[in-house]
């Protein structure tokens, strides 16, 4: 009768009948994951890094190749028949605990809306331009602020998916916009939407 001896494996290896196979280098994987986490934390704490490329959200700094949209910079495009352009910049609201959250767990961002080359507001039937954040169904709206003489409005936003609008409004500003939409842009989380389940592709019916 033959006896097969299974030799004890050294630390970090599996030994069976003299065959030694190394386990995956878990310590290296953990170290890589930790470095990735630290880089994310560092980027969050550096507003300049979060704003992305300065030449535009769709091109790299050198202008040589196309990247994904910047996650903390929202381009604002003119609505049909309107002129001008703008950008909304997001920076996490300051907090002694690292990040500010709402009671239901949404991160709070300071948002700065900067516009340029807008038509005279009186030509559009209003008295001031106002920046808004609104839900995707356009039902709920939070006023970011009135566009000032510096062409900027500063406020806060705490939704996951939302739309940034610049509209023409009377004085005083209503609770929900009533005037024409001049500029619009979509929040970064919108890029994660599953458009295959959009009602547009389901004959107008929501998925089961």
Secondary structure, DSSP 8 states (H G I E B T S, - for coil): ----------TTEEEETTEEEE---HHHHHHHHHHHHHHHHHHHH-HHHHT--TT-TTB-TTSSSB----TTEEEEEE-TT---EEEEEEEE---TTSS-B-TTS-B-EEEEEEEES---GGGGT-SEEEEEEE-TTS--EEEEEE--TTSEEEEEE--SS-EEEEEEE-SS--SS--S-EEEEEE-GGGGG--GGGSGGGTTT----
